Structure formats: structure tokens, C-alpha cells
Amino acid sequence: MRTQLSPMAARGLGVALGTAALTAATAFPAGARTTVTDLGTLPGGTTSLAYAVNDAGTVVGSSANADGVTRPVRWSADGLISDLGTLPGDVSGTAYNINRAGVVVGRSVGADKAEHAVRWTPDGRIAQLAGLPGSTRSRAYGVNTHGVAVGFSATPELVYKAQRWDVDGKATHLPPLPGDVSSAAAKINDSGAAVGFSGTSDGKQHAVRWNADGTAVSLGGVLPGDDSSQASWINNRGAMVGNSYRAGKGYDGPFHAVKWSRSGTAVPLSPLPGDTGSAVYGINDAGVAVGFSYTPGGVFHAVRWSPGGQVTNIGAAVSGPSEAYLLNNEGVTVGYLTTDQGAVRAARWSG
């Protein structure tokens, strides 16, 4: 049913600065106060995705290059795209998050498909974040203002283990809930609280918050008819968002967006009228959340939820599918749109 996957692809060191986008940024009116912009791609590329934006308006994500290889990229606030580069010997990658200072985290991928969690400094230096012994799959998904990152590293058997990396690169395992066997962390806030999931041996997942001392707390949030939940974001006021669903069903389950208060009370976030499912991936410090809503036929639209839960279709300005992944404290939102020609492009919603 789904037309485009989210995140829950050898340049060595450095950043190729000043590269012009293949497609000039194109703005579409999304409503009386909102404009959506196609952020374009690396030269010769056809597709791109935007995963995060910081309060300075810098966006990170991925873009195909002229050879069709997925590269980790950064867009400046005025839309200039740069290839962030990969670890020496690696060939592709993805940038998943950026903090206020411009520190970026993500993955660098080798020709053998091995994934390495990495962190880029604002001036473009890249460093690998330590994975588990023998791991061939590690990713860093979140980074806070202090430069502390979270994500996961998988065992050689591909069992995910949540990781936290300090500024000096020291790795700490974030344990699953008692009785569970796997875990992964998606975001860490400036107080050191992280969120993600804890998984059972039969594939079910539980939304979890890790306190700053690393202890795991179950968030619940499994809605009637579902058997699993994940937490995807926590803001600096302790509010969290994530999703409830049936294990193994993916978006066909369907997904149901959920918001948790700081005290852990879970409430559903409604999809657009007539839609059958929704997913939420980001919430800013003002309590505004973003994600997407989808129809029974599988058409996805980027949406925004007000602090009170009112849903707005911010993807209405484009005819094709769209999804929103994250927003900053100014309300600038990023994700992807689909052009009239069917191309998937990184998108920014402003206003």
C-alpha cells in the first residue's frame, strides 16, 4: 500500500561545500500562511529526503547523486545543498539529525552494505561512533544540544541494542525493559532523556523512555486493536510522540499516531477526516507535532497537529504523496513531497 518509505543508503572525510542543487528550490503555496519548498538534489540526482531541521533552519537528509548513490547531505537555510561525505572507503550514507550547533548524526555505508553510526562536526569532519563487537549495522538517529547522540548497534545476529554516545564517543548500552531482548533509541533531549522502543523475542515492541541515568520506563500507548508501540521523539519539556500498530503489519495495520504527556499519559492524534491511519515523528518545544495521514487507498499527506491535537493537511499544496518528519521551534517542517512528474524530493514547509 505504501508508496514511499520513511526511516523507522567513497568520499572520505570532509564536506563538498557550495554545490548547487540540480533542481532550483520551488515554492508552492500550501495555504494562507504556509509555503512548501522543493529543496532539490545533488547535481544529476533525481530523489532526496529531508529528515531534520534545527532552529537555524539548516536541514539534513539524503540525496541521490548523478550515479544514483544515496549520499548524506545538508541544506543551508537558504537552500544550498552540500554532500557531507562518508567514512574512508564507504560509498553512501544518510544524515538523520542535526542539533543547534550544527552537529549532524547518521550513518555511513560501505560497499558491503555494512552500516556505521557516525557524527559530523559543523565544519564537516566525520567520526565513527563505536558499535558492538562484530556489528555490521549501527545508526545514530538523535543528537541533543550537548552533542550526546543516540541510536542503535546490532549484534552479528542483527538484534538491535539501543546505544548512547557521549561527546567523547564513549558508548553506553540503553537496556530494554525486563524480559525484552532488543531496543533502539530515536531521540535524546537536552536533559538527557531518550525515547525509542524495547522489543520482545516474538517481534512485538513497547514504547520506552530512558531516564538520564539509563533506566528504562515503559510508556504503554498501545491503542485498542494494536499490540505494539514506539516512541519517536521527546521535546525539551518532556512531551513525547510515537505510534501504535500491529507488529508485522507495517502501515497496512494501520499505524495510529500517539502523544504522551510528560507524566506519561497517552492520547491518540487523529488522522485527517476520512483517513484510516496516521504516524507522528516529531514534536517541538511548543507542543506542535508533525507526521502524515493516509487514505484507505494509501495516499499519504504531510500533516501538523496543534498542541491541542487539531490536525491540518500541510501536504495539500502538492498533488502527490508527502510526509513530514520533523520541525524546529520556529515551526519550520521538513520531509518529502512528490512532484507532478512523480519524483520524490526533500521538502520544507514554512509559515
N, C-alpha and C positions, 0 to 999 in steps of 0.2 A: 504493500500500500504506500509506503513512504517513498518520496521522490528524491530526498537528499538527506544524507547522514550528517549528524552533528559531530561533537566529540564525544559523550558517557557517553611525512609521508615522507664532488669533493672540492668544498671550497676552503677548508681550513679555517684559520682564525680571521676575525675582522668583519667589518661591515662594508658592503658596497654602497657607499653614500651617494645621494644625488641622482639616483636612477629615476627617470621619468616613467610614469605609468603608461602602459600601452594604450589604454583607453582613458581619455580625459575624464575627470570626475564629472558626472552628470547628475544634476539635481532634479528631483521630481517633487511637486507639491503633494504632501501627504495629508493635508488638512489645513485648517485656518492658521495653525501655529506650528506645524511640523513639516520639515523638509527631509527627504531621504536622498542620499548621495551614493552613487556607484563609485567605489573607491578605485576601481580598475585593477590591473595586474602588472606583474613584471613584464618587460618587453618580450613580445612574442607569445606570452601566456594567454590562456583563454578562461581560466577559472581562478577564483580566490574566495577566501572566507575570512571574516574578522571575528575574533573570539573575545577580545578585551579592549577596554579604553580606560586610560587614567584620567585624573582630574585636569591635567594639562591638555587633554584632547588627543594624546598620542594613542594610536591604535596598533594592535598586533594581531597576527594570524598567520595565514599561509597563502601562497600564490604559486600556480604553475609557472614555470619559465618556458622559454621557446622550445625546449626539449620535452616538455610535458612532465617535468620533475617537480614535485611539491617542495617548495622552499619556505623556510621561516622568514617572515617579513614584518616590517614596521612601517606604518604610515605616520608622517608628521601631522600636526594639527591642520596644516594647510593642504594635506593630501599627497605629499611627496612620498613615494614608496622606496624602501631600501631592503636589500637582501641581508639578513642578519648573519648568514654564514653558519657552518656546521663544524663539528669536531673534525680534526685532521683525518682524512680517509673516509669520512661519511659523505653521503650523497644527497640526503634530503632531510627535512625536519619540519617542525611546527612550533610556533610561538603561541602559548596558551594564556599567559597573563603578564601584566605589567604593573608595577607599583608607582607611587607618586614621584619617586626619584628617577624613574626610567629603567629600573632593573627588570629584566624580562626572564621568564622561565618557560620551559617547554621540553622538547625532545629533539635529538639528533639521531638520524637513522643511517645505518650502514648499508652497503650493497647486499649484505647477507640478511637484511631486514631486522637486524638487532637494533633495539631502541635504547637510547641512553638519556636519562634525565640530565638537563643542562640549565645553566644560568648565564645570561648575558649581562654585562655591566652596561651602564649608559653609553660608554664610549666604544662599545662593540666587542669587548673581549669575552670569550666564551670559556666556560669551565664545566667539566663533567661533575655531576653530583653522584656520590657513591651509591651503587646498587648492592643488592645482596650477592654473596658469592655465587658465581655461575649464572647470574641473571642475564637473560637476553631481552628483557623488556622492562624498562623503567621510564617513568614520565613525571615531570613536575607540572602540576596544574595551577597552584596558587602561590602567591608571594605577598607578604604584608609590607607595611611601610618600613619596617626594620630590616627587610631583606631576608626574613625567615621564609622558607619555601616548604610546601607540602605536595605530596603526590603518592606514588606507589613504586615498589620494585617487586617484580615477580620472581618466585623461585624457579629453578630449572624446569619444574613441572608446571609452570605458569599459574601458580597460586599467588594471588595478589596480596601484598603486605603493605599497609599504609606506612609512609615514611615522612619524617620531618627533617629538614636540613637547616642547621643554623647558618649564620652569616659566614662562619669559617669553614662551612662544608661538612661539619660533623653530622652524621646521620643517626636518627633515633627512630626506632620502630614504634608506631602507634598501634596498640594491640586491638584485636577485635573484641566484641562482647564475649563474656564467658560462654563456652560451648561452641562458639563460631570458629571458623577456620581461615577466613580471608578478610581483607579490609583494603580500602583505598580512601585517600583524603583528597578533597576537591578545592578547599579554600581555608585559609587561616586569616583571622582578623588581627588588628593591631594589639589586642590584649593577649594574643597567643592561643585563643580558642579556635579549633579546627572542626570541620564537618566533612562527612562523607558517608561511607557505608561499611557495615560489618556483615559478612556472608556466612551462610550455613553450608554444610557439606552437600546438601541437595539443591543448591543453587538459589535459595531464597536470600533476600538481603534486607537489612534493617538500617534505617537512617540513624546516624550516630553523631554525637558531638564529643570531641576530645577536649577536656579542660586543659589549661596551660601546663599542668603537671603531667599530662599524658593519659589521665584516666578517661575511660570511655563511658559515655552515658547514652542509653537508648532513648531515642526521640519518639518512637512509635510513628504515628502519621500514616498507618496503613488504613485506607478507606474501605468501607464495606464492599465485598466482592473481590478485593485485591489480596495479595499475600506478601508483598514486598514494598519497600520504600528506600529512597536515597535522599540525602541532603546535598544540595549542590552549592550553596553559598551561605555565608554568615556575614552580616554587616558589623560595623563597629559598635552598634548598640545592642548586639546580641540577637537580633531577629534573623530568622533562617528561612530558606525556601528549598524546595525539592519536589520529589514526585512519588506518587503511589501507583502501583501497577501490579500485574500478574507476571511472575517470573517466567521467562522463556517466551513470552508473547510479544515483547517489544512494543511498538506503538500500536499494534493491532489489538492490544489488550483491553481497553486502550490505556494511555497514561492519564493521570489526574494530578494537576498542579496543587501543591500544598504549601502553606506558610505556617511557620512556628513562631510564636511569641518568644520573648526572652525567657519566660518561665517554662517554655516547652509545650504550650497548648497549640494543637494543630487545627487549622481550619482550611477547607478546600478553597482554591481560587478557580472561579467558574470560567469555562471556555466561552467563546462568542456564542450568541444565541443561535441555536440550530446545529452547533458543532458537537462532536462526540468525544473529543479528547483535548487535553492541553498539557503543556510542560513548561516549567519555570526553571531558569538557570541563574538569575542574578537579582539582587536586591540592594539598593543603595542605602545610605545612612538616613535618608528621609523616609524610607519605607516603600518606595516605588519599586515594583518588580517587573521583570520582562521575561518573555519566552515566546511561545507560539500556541496557537489553537488550530485544530484541524477538523475538516468536514467529514461526513461519513464516506465520501469518495476519496479522501486522502489529500485534499488540498490544504496546504499549510499557510498560515498567515501570522506574521510577527505581531505580537500584542504587548500591551503595557497594562499593568494593574496599579491602580491608585493605592495609597496606604489603606483605604477603606475597602479595597477589593473590587472596585469598578473596573471592568475590562474595556480596553479600547483597541481597535484594529489599526495598528500603525503601518501594516503592510498593504493597506488598501490602495495606495498610490500606484502600485505595480500590478500587472495582470497575472504574473506567475507566482509560484510559491515563494515564501520568505520566512525567515526565522530570526528572532532576536536572542542573543546570548548573554549580553552584559550591558550595564550602563554605569556612568560615573555619577558623582554627586551633583553635577550640573544638569543631569537628565539626558546627556548625550548617550545614545544607544547604538550598539553595533551588532552585526550578524551577517545575513546574506539576503540578497534579492535575486530574482530570476528575470533576466532581460526579455524583451519581446522576441529575441532570437533564440531563447532557451538557454542562455549562458548563465551560470551561477557566479555571482560577483559579490565580493565583500561590500557591505552596506553600512552607512552611518545615518542615523536619524537624529535630527537636531530640532530644538524648539519645543 
